[in-house]
Every structure is written in structure tokens, then in C-alpha cells.
Amino acid sequence: MILNTKYPISDAQVTHYQRDGHILLDKVLPADHIPPYHDAIVQTVAERNKETRALKDRDTYGMAFLQTTNLWVYNARVKEYVMAKRFASIAARLMGVERVRLYHDQALFKEAGGGITPWHQDQHYWPLATNKTVTMWMTLADIHADMGTLRFASGSHVEGYLGDIPISDESEAQLRQFVERKGFTLAQAETMSAGAATFHSGWTLHSAPPNHSEKMRPAMTVIYYADGTRVSELDNKNRVSDRDHWLPGTEPGDLAASHLNPVLD
């Protein structure tokens, strides 16, 4: 099975990732292998996502995407995808660690007409006492920038935690100004083929434009962290919530390891 095979990562790609805090890789899952996983993810999103409001009735966060988490728990085919050694080995290689654990997966479907994804740091939400975290963001269809490919502030991961700034109108304004003031180079893929993926550090500042197309932008993410990581202080309400959802039964200082966080590589 291709999900158990290795995806070759060069030393130059590792250097690129560690310098910029993000990298785009083609054919992480070759297009001819996409359909069964696309269908399983779409089906599970339809079953699990409870959003019924019109876009105009939602706040900025709600307009950004339909977010559905831990799909692997509910669908065996999605579990194959999320547990893939192929993806986990990329994460481990880029971060320079021997093994990674699963934090969680999430489908992020940006609807036709969906709004911006404000500037943010993923790890604002994660109670993980490490810099060795990475998100794989894979498109399940051919997409272009006007559908909402991610925009990264290259090198911003070295700034570390920028404070209690959850995704919101305030994060968009505050962090956009920070990016401009720092003069970070912006990187955004003009096109991505189904099965291409970006990998970005938990501290890398990123955003996405609205979906101006008439099609859904179907993206699936898997978040990894280095095995041996400990639970951090629960110093904002989102980290408390994340601990309860993704690291149940743990306390600050404990190993970040529960039945939801298997070693994947």
C-alpha cells in the first residue's frame, strides 16, 4: 500500500523547511490514489459537521471553513489515511526527529464564497511544550490561489509564540501588521494538484484568501509532534480545550500521549 511507502525528502528540502517554516511538496499522495480517501473524507465531513447557518450568518472564523476534527475515529478508510507512515515519515524528516505522534486530524473545507482565513499561529491552540510540531495540509482536488491556498510568512516560525491571539478579525489585523513590520517574504502556491501538500511549523504565521470560485476547496490536515513531547502549561482557554479534546487525562508536565496520540513513525 502506498501509504506505507517512503516519500523521498532531500537534505535541501529539509534545509528549506527549517529555514522558512514551510514547504510545498507535490504528489505526497499521487492523484490516482486520491479518490477513495477523498470520498471517505467527504462522507465523514457530511456525517459529522453540524454547521447549518448560511455564510452571511457566521462570524469570520465560521466563514473561513467547515472544520471537522478527528475523522479517523469514525471512518476506517480515513484512519488508513491519517495513520499513514508515508506522511508521518515526511513530518519526522522535516523536523529532524526519530518518531512523531498524531495530535489530531481535521478537514478544512472552504466553501464556495467562503471568507478569509485570518493570520494566525496553529500552536496558539496546542498545549505542547516543543517547537517540533508540523501540520500537513493536503488538497484533495486541483485548486488555485483564488480558492484559498495557504499564504505563509517565511521565517516567521523563529519568532515563537506571539501571544494569546486566536483566529479572529483581531488576529487578522494584528498579525498582518506584524508580518508587514517584520518584512517577511510571503509565499503562496498559485496552483496545487490533488495530493500535493504543504507542511508548516506550528509557529509559522499563515492565512488564506477567500474562495472566489464556485467549488468547494477540500483540504485535509494531519498534525504531528515529536514523540517525547510533554504537555505545556494551559495558559489560554484554547489550550485547555485542546488538552481536553486531544490529550485526555493528561496534565502539564505529563508526556503528551493518550489513546488518541499513537506513534506514527
Secondary structure, 3 states (H helix, E strand, C coil): CHHHCCCCCCHHHHHHHHHHCEEEECCCCCHHHHHHHHHHHHHHHHHHCCCCCCHHHCCHHHHHCEEEECHHHCCHHHHHHHCCHHHHHHHHHHHCCCCEEEEEEEEEEECCCCCCEEEECHHHCCCECCCCEEEEEEECCCEEHHHCCCEEECCHHHHCCCCCCCCCHHHHHHHHHHHHHHCCCEEECCEECCCCEEEEECCCCEEECCCCCCCCEEEEEEEEEECCCEECCCCCHHHHHHHHHHCCCCCCCCECCCCCCCECC
